[in-house]
Amino acid sequence: MSDRTASMLAQPLRPPSAGRIAAYLGLFLLGAVVGVAGALVQPAWFPGGLLLALAGEAGLCLGAARAARSRAGAVAPAGGWMLAVIVLTASRPEGDFVFAAGGGSYLFLLGGMAVAVMCATLAPGRQPDGRPVRLGK
């Protein structure tokens, strides 16, 4: 390990800038909007609507991760999606609810969580600056 790489690993954490925080907040809100839209679309056109809702979430999470160049970019919209979906699962005093007790609703909930985990895992991690090197050279 070179001295430059070792010194970069030993640096203290820097707080994110105000612009980055605003971007993550915007992605969080956009994730909530995608969660609400997916909750309404998935029961309307059952197999196609479910796939469309999950593809929308995957596209948002992966796109946000690529744009932010970090895993936090994928986690922010996934958190907004999860919060919106959990709020929508609660029944109201009038007896109204968004999710029925069918298999499609459970596939949307569990599949959306799995998509969020996969997108956060596939997102690019933080890479050190400098030229790429291969071991053994």
N, C-alpha and C positions, 0 to 999 in steps of 0.2 A: 504494500500500500504506500503510495507516495505521500510526501509531507502535505501536499495541497489537499488531497482527499482526506487525510487524517484530521487536518485542521478544520475542514468543512464539517466533518461529522461531530466535532467537539464544540461547534458554535452554539450559543444559546438560541432558543426559539425566539423568533421575532413575531410580534403580534401582526395579524393581517391588517392591510390598509383599509381605509373607510370605503374605498371603491369595491374592494373584494368582498367586504361584509355586505354592502348594498347588493352586489351581484348574487351572493348566496341567499340573501333574503328574497330577492326577486325570483330566483330558482325555486325556493321553498314555496312561494305563493303560486308559481306556475305549476308545480307538482300538485298542489291542492286543487287547482282548476282541472288538471288532467284526471285526478282521482274522481272528482265529482262528475265530469263528463263521461268517464269510463263506467261509473256506477249507473248512469242513466242509459248508456248505449248498450252495455253488455246484455241486459235482459230483452232489449227490443228486437234485435236480430240475433237469435241465440248463438249459433256457433261462430258466425262472422263477427258479430258485435263483441263477443268475448275476445276473439283474436285481435280485433281492431283496438280494443281498450288496452290489452297487454302490449301490443306493438307500439301504441302511443306512449305508454310509460317507458318502455325500453328505449325508444328513440329519444325521448326527453332526457333520460338519465345518461345514456351514452353520449349524446350530443353535448350535454352540460359538462360531462367529465372531460371530453376533448377540448371544449372551449376554455374551461378553467385550468386545464392541464394538471388536474389533481383528482384524487379520489373524493375529496370533499365536494367537488362539483357534481358527482353522482349521488352523494349522500343527501345533499340539500333537497333536490326535488323528490327523492324517495321518502324523506321525512315528511314533506308536505303531503305527498300522496297518502302515506300511511295515516297521518293525522286526520285528513279529510275522510278517508274510508272508515276509520274507527268511529268518528263522530256520526257518520251516516248509518252505522249499524245499530245505533241506539234507537229504540222505539220511542215515539212521542206519547204524551198523555191521551191523545185522541185515538191512539191505536194505529196511527200511520207509520209506515216504515218504507225504506227504499229497497232493502234487500229481502227477497223472498227466501224461503227455507229450501230452495232447490239446489241441485248440484252446480248449476252455473254460477251462483253467487259464491259458493265455497271455492270453486275453481278460480274465480276472479280474486277473491281475498288471498288465498294461498299462492296462487300463481303470480299475483302482483308482488307479494313479499319475496318470492323466489327470484323474480325478475330483478327486483331492487338489489338483492344480495349479489346476483350474478353481475349486474352492471357495476356495482361498487368494486367487485373483485377484478373485473376486466379493465377497469379504468387505469390509465397510466399512472404509475407511482412517481414520486419525486426522484429525479435523476440528477446526479452531480454534474456540474458544468465541466467542460473540457472535452478533449477528444475521446472517442470510444476506444477502449483497449480490450484485448483478449488475454485471458490467462495463459501463461506459458510463453509469452513473447517478451 
